[in-house]
Amino acid sequence: MSDTLPTRPVPRLGRSVSVVGLGCWQLGADWGEVSESDALAVLEAAADSGVTFFDTADVYGDGRSEQLIETFREAGNTDVLVATKIGRRADPFAAETYTEDNIRAWVDRSRRNLRMDRLDLVQLHCPPEAVFHDDRVFDVLDRLVEEGALAAYGVSVETADQALAAIARPHVATVQIILNLFRRKPLDRVLPAAAEAGVGIIARVPLASGLLSGRYTRTTEFAENDHRAFNRSGEAFDVGETFSGVDYETGLAAVDELRPAVPEGWTLPEAALAWIIDQPGVSTVIPGARNADQARRNAAAGRRGAPGAAFEDVARRVYDEKLRAAIHPRW
């Protein structure tokens, strides 16, 4: 790797990770088309920029994202920690489908896609509420660790309460949660609890599905196969995954108020990513990228340092005035 990024240890994971990772949803599906060559260029650019953490899932493109990462690894790029997710292949998507047979089948499928005998990190993929309180599910994951099928496991969550339930589990290594300037609730209790327990925090949707890139307007059109077109009201999955659950028009207005507070010489997405990295308890932030240049710019934010108190003051005010009432109680 030609560049380095700061890293942070994750005690329960037993490894350190770069403060900026790479979210690989875009490389699979639901963000418009990304060619194989472009996807591999994204992976290469991220790794060359010092990224050591790739996050994917078995349902991203029905395994395409995992398979692309395997192709990248096959070329000799084996230093990156690969975190995948399981559980959303079930139909119907319900707590009853989290059986030992299904969990083992999902893990084995990811092992085949990634050509890894032992997966670095497997995360339950925003499971139904009952799963968080089902000892049998976590007993299966413990057995898979003992058997060597996975090195560690974590949980990807939708709500702060789910995160706290996962952190309380003694062998959960990481919790993945939406955290950004428009989704600040995890700062209250989740991050302190994770830090105390030695659980890693993986911050996803850091740019609010691109709202915090500052590139979108009221006339922006998204492709039909882009979740920002088909999931704005939660038609396909939790609406919080699309624009962080923020009403699109409200989000644009919030961005307009944030722009003047961005430090001189910075871009809005750099400030948004750096703000997350600056939060105590965050292990890594996983912005996605559809091209190599985006991947390099995202990684560069990990070397910026904090965006400063003046930016935080405006960001907090914008959240309190425009977003808190709709966002804070729900997630």
N, C-alpha and C positions, 0 to 999 in steps of 0.2 A: 504494500500500500504506500502511495506516495505522500500522503498527508496523515496527520494524526488528529484525533479528537480527544477531548477530555473523557475519561471513563469514570464510572462509579461502581463500587462493589454492591452486589446484591447478596446479602449474607445467606439467605435460605437457598439461593441458587448456587452459591459457591463459585461464582464467576463475576467478573466485572463486565459492564457493557458500555458502549459509547453513548454519550449523552443525547446524540441524535441517532436514531435507527431509521429503518425504511419500512413503511407500510406497503405491503405488496398486493392489496386488494385491486388497485388499478390495473395490475398486470394480469389479472384473471378475468374480471368482468365488471359490469355495472357502472363503468365510467366512460363508455364509448370504446371504440376499437383501439387496441395497442398491439402493434405487430410484434412478432417474436424478436426481430432484430432490435426494435426499439426497447422492448422489455429487457433483453440481455444487456443493452447499452446502459439502461437505468441501473441495473444491478452492478455492473462494472464501475460506473461513475460513482455510485455510493460507496462501494468498497475502496476505491482509489482515494476517496475523500476522507477515509478513516472510519466509516460506518462499520460496526462489528455486530449489528443486531438486525436481522430481517424478520419481519412478522408476516405470516401468511395464514391460510386456512384451507381445509380440505374442500370447502364449497366455493372458493374463489375460482370461477371458471370451471367448476366441477373437477378440480384438481390441476387445472392449467398452471396456476400460480406456483404450486408446489413443484410441478414438473419443470417449469422454467428455472426455478432455483436449483433443482437437481442438475440441469444442463450447465448452469453456471458453476456449480461445485465440481462437476465432472472435469471441467477445464483446469482444475487445480486450486480452485478458490474455496478452501475448506476451513479457513480461519473464522468465518462469520458464524455466530450463534444463530440457528434457525429455530424460531418459535412458530409452531403451527397451532391450529385450533380444530376441535372436533365437537360434534353434537348436533349440528344443524342439517345434517343429511337426513335425519329422521322425518318421516312423513306418516302421520301428523307429527308436528314438532311439539312434544309433550314430555312431561317428567317420566311417564311410564316407559318411554323408549330408551331411557338411560340404564339399560340392563348391562350385565357383565358381558354377554355375548356381543351386544352392539358396540360397547366401548372398545372391546378388543378388536372387533372388525374395523372400526374407524381408525384406530391406532395402526393396525397392520396395513391399511390402505395408504395412510400417510407415509409409513415406512417404505412401502413400495414406490410411491410417487417420488420420494426424496432419496431413495436408495440409501437409507440410513438404518443400520441394525438397531441403533439406539437413538431415539429422537432427543434433541437437546432440551426442548421444553414443549409440553403439550398443554394447551389451555382449553377448558370447557368454554364453548362459544356462546356466551350470553344465555345460559340455560334457564329453563323455567324456574320460578321462585322456589318450588318444592325441592329442587335438586340441591340447593344450598344447605338444606337441613336434612339431607338423606345420607346417613353415615355409610350406607352400602356403596354409593357411588365413589366416595373417597377411599373406601377400603379397596375397591378395584384398582384405583390409581396407585395406591400404595403397593399393591401386589405387582403391578406393572413396573414400578421402579425397582422393586426387589428382584424381579426377573430380568432386568436389564433392557426392557423394551423402551424405557424413557429414563432420562436422567433426572427430570424434575417436572412438576406440573403446577399450573396456575389456573386462574379463572378470569375470563373476560366478563364484565358486568355492565348493566345498564344504569343501576342506581347506587347512591352512596350507601344505603342500607345493605344492599347485596355485597358491596365491597367490604363492609365491616364484618359481615357474616363469613366471608371468605378469609379475611385476615385472621379471624379467630380460629380457623382450622390450623392445627399444628404443623402440617406438612405442605401447605400452600406456599409456593415460592414467590409467586408474582400475582399481582392484580392489574388487569388492564381496564382502564376507565376513560371515558371522555372527559378531557380537561383542556380548557382553553379560555380565552378572554370572555367568551360568552357562556361558559359553563364552569362557574367558580365554586360550586358547592363542595367538591372534594377537598378544598383547602380547609374547610371547617374542622372535620373530624377524620376523614379518610387518610390524608397524608400523614398527620401525626401518629395515627394508630399503626400505619404501615411501617413508618420509621422505627417506632418502638419495638415492633415485632420482627424487624429484619426482613420484611416482605418488600419486594421490588414493586415500584409503580411504573407501569407502561402507559404513557399518556397518548391516547389516540384521538383522531379527528381534531388535530391541533389548530387547523386553519378553518374550522367550521365548514368543511366540504368546499373550501375555496372562497367563502365569503371574506375571510380575513386575508386573502391574497390582494384584495382591493381591485381586482380586475373586472368584476362583474357589475352590470348595470341592470336597470329595469327592463331593458330590451334584450338582454342576453338569452339566447336559446340553447338548451341542452339536448343532446341526442336522445332519441326515444329509448335507447338501451342504457341510459345514464340514470342512476337512481335519483339524481337531482331533478329529473323530469317526472319519474314515475312513483316516487315515494314521498312526495312533499307532505302528504297527510297520513303517512304510515300505512300505505296500501300494501306494501310488500314485507316490511319489517319495522322495528321500532322507529318512530319518526325522529327520535333523538339522534339517529345515525345520519340524518340528512340535514345539513345546515345546523347541526347540533340541536335540532328541534326549534330553532328560532324562525319565526315568520320571515320570509324572504325580504319583504319590503322593510320590515323593522330592522333586519340585519343590515341592509344597505344604509339605512339612516344612522345606525350605530357606527358603521365603518366611517361614514362621512365625519362624525364627531371625533373619531380616533385619529384620523389622518394628521391634523395639525400638531398632535402631541408626539408623533414619531420623532425620535432624536435625529438631529441633522446628520445626513450622510447614511441613514438607515432606510430600509424599506419597511412597509407595514408587516409583511410576512416575517421578515427577520426579527422585528420587535415582538411579534406574537409568539414566535418559537422561543426566542431568548427569554421571554417572560415565563414561559412554562419551565424551561430548564432552571430558572432561578428559584423556583419554588422548592423549599426544603422537603425532602422525601421523594421527589421525582427521580427515577432511575434513568429513564430514556423517554424521548418523545419520538413518535413514529409517523412523520408526514409521508404521504405517498408522492409519487412522481410519475408523470407520463412520458418524460423524456430525460435525457442525461443532464441537460442544463439545469432542470428543476432539481434533480437529485443533488447536484453540486451546490446549488444555492441553498438548499435546505441544510446541508451539512455545514456550510459556512456559518450559519446562524449559531452553531454550537461553539464557535470561537469568539463570539461577539461580546460575551459578558452580559450583565444586566442592563435592561433598557432605561432604568433609572426611576426615581421616585415621582418625578413629574408625570411621566407616562403612566405609571400605576395609579396616580391620583385621578387622572382623566378616565382611565379604563374602569376603575371602580365606580366612578360616578355614572358613567354610561351604563354599566351593568345595573346599578341600583335604580336608575331612572327609567330605563327602557326595557330591561330584560328580566330582572329578578322576579317580579310577580308571576310571570308565565313559566319561568324555567326552574327556579329554586325549589318550589314544592314538589315538582313532578319527578325529578331525577335525584 
